């Protein structure tokens, strides 16, 4: 489970025009680069479980969930230039934080973690930077629609790797968008079909209707009692 900017499925919305450069992340003191862990990761932990429908499912301990909330809030606030996202590894009872290297943010994570296990990994972009790219492409949607580039979804990845754009034709979209935004634009393209609504049910049974055990649906969509099929309705 991860936390980051929520993506948008473009079955209903979407819509800057012009070229320009969205600034890269700049952190005054990058501190440690590469993956590192808090001291709490040295302590083995058994995952918590809860039974749902006879199946044991992993759960996030309350203390770890609270820590993730604090890191997420601080990351999006005081450390927005560094923070990319956070996810929880329930099986190993740990949080995984992605950030553009920052000594100040790393110090915050060490202090906030206390005895919990937090793994910190490098990110290419902060959530703030990817939000700007996300909003730029989103605002340009009418332009892309006019050009025939079918964008289906758009959302920033919580690991800071880029903004993922779901499109009908990957190569055509990559060529057109990078020509407009530049080769350094952190855009990741994947093939995606549009979301299609489920068709309306053919039966005339009203939502919430209950069918008694053994009953059958008669011609015309009416419910017949168990063991009987009601005749079709007469036409006037």
MOHU-V538386 format. One record per run of one state. SS is the DSSP state (H for helix, E for strand, - for the rest). FROM is the first residue (numbers start at 0). LEN is the number of residues. Records with the same first field share a line. If there is no record, write none. Layout:
SS = FROM-LEN ; FROM-LEN
This chain:
- = 0-1 ; 3-4 ; 9-26 ; 37-1 ; 42-5 ; 52-2 ; 59-2 ; 76-6 ; 89-4 ; 99-3 ; 113-4 ; 122-4 ; 139-1 ; 147-3 ; 156-6 ; 167-2 ; 181-5 ; 191-24 ; 217-5 ; 224-12
E = 1-2 ; 7-2 ; 35-2 ; 47-5 ; 54-5 ; 82-7 ; 93-6 ; 117-5 ; 150-6 ; 162-5 ; 186-5 ; 215-2 ; 222-2
H = 38-4 ; 61-15 ; 102-11 ; 126-13 ; 140-7 ; 169-12
